Amino acid sequence: MATRTASFGAPKREGHDSSVFYSRNLYQGDFESLHRLLIEIGVGGTRRKIPFKPLQDWADRIYCHTSEDMRHVPDGSVALAFTSPPYNSGKEYDEDLDIAAYFGLMSRVGAEVYRTLKPGGRYVINIANLGRKPYIPMHAYFYLIHTGLGFLPAGEIIWQKSRGANGSCAWGSWLSAKSPRLRDIHEYLLVFVKEHFSRPDTGTSDVTREEFMSSTLSVWEVQPESAKRVGHPAPFPMELASRVIKLYSYVRDVVLDPFAGSGTTCVAAKRLGRHYVGYEIVPEYCALSAGRLQKER
């Protein structure tokens, strides 16, 4: 049976009808507007100032509020931000933005993340490239946006989600050079840092020797999470969040997720003895995150 673009989860692709995906504003937008946006982003950008507040006044909670304005979080207070932003590919929570508007949102959130990070703090972004006609290298635009904001690129991890393309028959022209299609079995984790490649402060690391050796390789093989099990259209796996947190933060650091979704980053942070802050604009997902965190007590 032929499949279609889905708004919840990731179905198999057999005789796949992608017309819904290609009808989205992502493919109708003006790429020249995106290029103008990239030029207009000044290094560092204009940022608000949020003074120091005691940790107990703002951490260890989910804010049902846009991360374009993280007024609750003081300047220079977060050690690690890890997120998987909306891909703008047609999931239930996507707003169907054109490409310039989408990266305008990413730049506003990125500026706020930069403000909240400590010197040497890390921002790790999980993102996938999209489409085939044409292929949109989303990760390349993320580099342009975030280096424009002042972030320093510190490498990228290939998240290999499977060894083969099980259930995927989207080959394009079968056994022919006419129009073959590549089938993605990976996503990216882009690693950015603020000001310094090394943390100037000290703390307790809980990563084991074996974990450190495997996590410092550029390819991570981690199985995807089930959307139905978690109750969110596109959750990333707990193992992925845990590996990032143990590699890039100390125990008792603050970990931020500006697109918290089902709360996986925050749950992983709590399990690993870190403080957490999550931002999410969908009330149902705010409640889902809060429920998952409450179970961790």
C-alpha positions as CSV (number, residue, x, y, z in Angstrom):
1,M,0.0,0.0,0.0
2,A,1.3,3.5,-0.9
3,T,2.4,5.8,1.9
4,R,2.1,9.5,2.4
5,T,3.8,12.3,4.3
6,A,2.7,11.9,8.0
7,S,2.2,14.5,10.6
8,F,2.8,12.1,13.5
9,G,5.8,9.7,13.7
10,A,7.8,8.4,10.7
11,P,6.0,5.8,8.6
12,K,7.5,3.4,6.1
13,R,8.0,4.7,2.6
14,E,6.6,2.5,-0.1
15,G,5.3,4.0,-3.3
16,H,5.5,7.2,-1.3
17,D,3.4,10.3,-2.2
18,S,5.3,13.4,-1.1
19,S,3.0,15.9,-2.6
20,V,1.8,17.2,0.8
21,F,5.4,17.8,1.9
22,Y,6.4,19.6,-1.3
23,S,3.2,21.8,-1.1
24,R,4.4,23.3,2.2
25,N,5.7,26.9,2.4
26,L,9.2,25.6,2.9
27,Y,9.2,24.9,-0.8
28,Q,7.2,27.9,-1.9
29,G,9.3,30.4,-0.1
30,D,11.9,32.8,-1.4
31,F,15.5,31.7,-0.9
32,E,16.7,35.2,-1.6
33,S,14.9,36.3,1.6
34,L,16.9,33.7,3.5
35,H,20.1,35.0,2.0
36,R,19.2,38.6,3.0
37,L,18.5,37.3,6.6
38,L,21.9,35.7,6.8
39,I,23.5,39.0,5.7
40,E,21.5,41.0,8.2
41,I,22.4,38.9,11.3
42,G,25.2,40.8,13.0
43,V,27.9,39.0,15.0
44,G,26.5,38.6,18.5
45,G,23.2,40.3,17.6
46,T,21.2,42.5,20.0
47,R,20.4,40.7,23.2
48,R,18.5,41.5,26.3
49,K,20.1,41.5,29.7
50,I,18.8,39.3,32.5
51,P,20.6,39.7,35.8
52,F,21.6,37.0,38.3
53,K,18.9,35.2,40.2
54,P,19.2,32.3,42.6
55,L,19.1,28.9,40.9
56,Q,16.0,27.8,42.8
57,D,14.0,30.8,41.4
58,W,14.2,29.7,37.8
59,A,15.7,26.2,37.2
60,D,14.2,22.7,37.3
61,R,11.0,23.7,35.5
62,I,9.3,23.7,32.1
63,Y,8.1,27.1,30.8
64,C,5.1,27.0,28.5
65,H,6.5,30.0,26.7
66,T,8.4,30.8,23.5
67,S,12.1,30.4,23.7
68,E,12.5,33.5,21.5
69,D,12.2,35.3,24.9
70,M,13.8,33.3,27.7
71,R,13.4,36.1,30.2
72,H,13.3,33.6,33.1
73,V,16.9,32.5,32.6
74,P,19.8,34.8,33.8
75,D,22.7,35.7,31.5
76,G,25.6,33.2,31.6
77,S,23.9,30.6,33.7
78,V,23.6,27.5,31.5
79,A,26.4,25.1,30.7
80,L,24.7,23.1,27.9
81,A,21.8,23.5,25.6
82,F,20.6,20.5,23.7
83,T,17.6,20.5,21.4
84,S,15.9,19.1,18.4
85,P,14.1,22.1,16.9
86,P,11.0,21.7,14.7
87,Y,12.1,20.7,11.3
88,N,9.3,22.5,9.5
89,S,8.5,19.3,7.6
90,G,4.8,18.9,8.4
91,K,4.6,17.4,11.9
92,E,1.6,18.3,14.0
93,Y,3.4,21.1,15.8
94,D,5.0,22.7,12.7
95,E,3.7,26.1,11.6
96,D,4.4,25.7,7.9
97,L,6.9,28.6,7.7
98,D,8.8,29.6,4.6
99,I,12.5,29.1,4.8
100,A,13.4,32.7,5.7
101,A,10.7,32.9,8.4
102,Y,11.9,29.5,9.8
103,F,15.5,30.6,10.1
104,G,14.4,33.9,11.5
105,L,12.9,31.9,14.3
106,M,16.1,29.8,14.7
107,S,18.2,33.0,14.9
108,R,16.1,34.6,17.5
109,V,16.2,31.5,19.7
110,G,19.9,31.0,19.0
111,A,20.6,34.6,20.2
112,E,18.7,33.8,23.5
113,V,20.6,30.5,23.9
114,Y,23.9,32.4,23.4
115,R,22.9,34.9,26.1
116,T,22.1,32.2,28.6
117,L,25.2,30.1,28.1
118,K,28.3,30.4,30.3
119,P,31.6,31.1,28.5
120,G,32.7,27.8,27.2
121,G,29.0,26.6,27.2
122,R,27.9,24.3,24.5
123,Y,24.8,24.4,22.2
124,V,24.1,21.0,20.5
125,I,21.5,21.0,17.8
126,N,19.9,17.8,16.4
127,I,18.7,18.5,12.8
128,A,18.0,16.6,9.6
129,N,18.3,17.7,6.0
130,L,15.0,17.7,4.0
131,G,13.5,16.9,0.6
132,R,15.0,15.7,-2.6
133,K,13.6,18.1,-5.3
134,P,15.6,20.1,-4.3
135,Y,17.5,18.7,-1.4
136,I,17.7,21.4,1.4
137,P,20.9,21.1,3.4
138,M,19.4,22.4,6.6
139,H,22.6,21.8,8.6
140,A,24.5,24.1,6.3
141,Y,22.1,27.0,7.0
142,F,22.3,26.2,10.8
143,Y,26.0,26.8,10.6
144,L,25.6,30.1,8.8
145,I,22.9,31.3,11.2
146,H,24.8,30.3,14.4
147,T,28.3,31.4,13.4
148,G,26.6,34.7,12.5
149,L,25.3,35.0,16.1
150,G,28.9,34.5,17.5
151,F,28.9,30.8,18.1
152,L,32.1,28.8,17.3
153,P,31.6,25.5,15.5
154,A,33.2,22.6,17.4
155,G,32.4,19.6,15.3
156,E,29.4,17.5,14.3
157,I,28.1,14.0,15.2
158,I,26.4,11.8,12.6
159,W,23.5,10.1,14.4
160,Q,23.1,6.8,12.5
161,K,19.5,5.7,13.2
162,S,19.7,2.3,11.5
163,R,22.1,0.1,9.6
164,G,19.8,-0.3,6.6
165,A,16.7,1.4,5.3
166,N,14.2,-1.1,6.7
167,G,10.6,-0.4,5.5
168,S,11.9,2.3,3.1
169,C,11.4,1.7,-0.6
170,A,11.8,5.3,-1.8
171,W,14.5,4.5,-4.3
172,G,13.3,6.8,-7.1
173,S,14.1,5.1,-10.3
174,W,14.5,1.4,-9.4
175,L,17.7,-0.1,-10.9
176,S,18.1,2.9,-13.1
177,A,20.4,5.9,-13.3
178,K,17.4,8.0,-14.5
179,S,16.5,9.4,-11.1
180,P,17.8,7.4,-8.1
181,R,17.0,8.8,-4.6
182,L,19.2,8.6,-1.6
183,R,17.5,7.3,1.6
184,D,18.6,9.0,4.8
185,I,19.5,6.8,7.7
186,H,21.1,9.6,9.7
187,E,20.7,13.0,11.2
188,Y,23.2,15.6,12.5
189,L,24.2,16.8,16.0
190,L,25.9,20.2,15.4
191,V,28.1,21.3,18.2
192,F,28.6,25.0,18.9
193,V,30.4,26.7,21.8
194,K,30.4,30.2,23.3
195,E,33.6,32.2,23.3
196,H,36.0,29.3,24.3
197,F,36.4,25.8,23.1
198,S,37.4,24.7,26.6
199,R,35.3,25.2,29.8
200,P,37.2,27.8,32.0
201,D,35.5,26.4,35.1
202,T,35.8,23.0,36.7
203,G,33.3,20.4,37.9
204,T,32.6,16.7,38.3
205,S,32.3,14.6,35.1
206,D,30.5,11.3,35.4
207,V,31.3,9.9,31.9
208,T,33.0,6.5,32.0
209,R,36.1,5.6,30.0
210,E,34.1,3.4,27.6
211,E,31.4,6.1,27.2
212,F,34.1,8.8,26.5
213,M,35.8,6.6,23.9
214,S,32.6,5.9,22.0
215,S,31.0,9.3,22.4
216,T,34.1,11.1,21.0
217,L,33.7,9.3,17.8
218,S,31.9,11.3,15.0
219,V,29.3,8.6,14.3
220,W,26.8,7.5,17.0
221,E,24.6,4.5,16.3
222,V,21.4,5.0,18.4
223,Q,18.0,3.5,17.7
224,P,15.1,6.0,17.2
225,E,12.4,6.5,19.7
226,S,8.8,5.5,19.2
227,A,6.5,8.4,18.6
228,K,3.5,6.4,19.8
229,R,5.2,5.2,23.0
230,V,6.2,8.8,24.0
231,G,3.1,10.5,22.7
232,H,4.9,13.1,20.6
233,P,5.2,13.3,16.8
234,A,9.0,13.3,16.7
235,P,10.8,12.4,20.0
236,F,14.5,11.7,20.1
237,P,15.8,8.8,22.2
238,M,16.8,9.1,25.8
239,E,20.1,7.5,25.0
240,L,21.0,10.4,22.6
241,A,20.2,13.1,25.2
242,S,22.1,11.2,27.9
243,R,25.2,10.8,25.8
244,V,25.3,14.5,25.0
245,I,24.7,15.5,28.6
246,K,27.4,13.2,30.0
247,L,30.0,14.3,27.4
248,Y,29.4,18.0,27.4
249,S,28.4,18.9,31.0
250,Y,29.4,18.5,34.6
251,V,27.2,17.0,37.4
252,R,24.9,19.8,38.8
253,D,25.3,21.9,35.7
254,V,22.1,23.5,34.2
255,V,20.9,21.9,30.9
256,L,18.6,23.9,28.7
257,D,16.2,22.7,25.9
258,P,14.6,25.6,24.0
259,F,12.3,23.3,22.1
260,A,11.5,20.8,24.9
261,G,8.7,18.8,23.1
262,S,8.1,15.7,25.2
263,G,10.8,16.7,27.7
264,T,13.4,14.0,26.9
265,T,16.4,16.4,27.4
266,C,15.0,17.5,30.8
267,V,14.3,14.0,32.0
268,A,17.8,12.8,31.0
269,A,19.3,15.8,32.8
270,K,17.3,15.1,36.0
271,R,18.3,11.4,35.9
272,L,22.0,12.4,35.5
273,G,22.0,14.8,38.5
274,R,21.9,18.0,36.4
275,H,19.4,20.9,36.7
276,Y,17.2,21.5,33.7
277,V,15.2,24.2,32.0
278,G,12.8,23.5,29.1
279,Y,10.7,25.8,26.9
280,E,7.7,24.6,24.9
281,I,4.7,26.5,23.4
282,V,2.3,23.6,23.0
283,P,0.3,23.2,26.3
284,E,-0.2,19.4,25.8
285,Y,3.5,18.9,25.4
286,C,4.3,21.1,28.5
287,A,1.9,18.8,30.5
288,L,3.5,15.7,28.9
289,S,7.0,16.9,29.9
290,A,5.9,17.8,33.5
291,G,4.3,14.3,33.9
292,R,7.4,12.5,32.7
293,L,9.6,14.6,35.1
294,Q,7.3,14.0,38.0
295,K,7.8,10.2,37.6
296,E,11.5,10.7,38.0
297,R,11.2,11.7,41.7
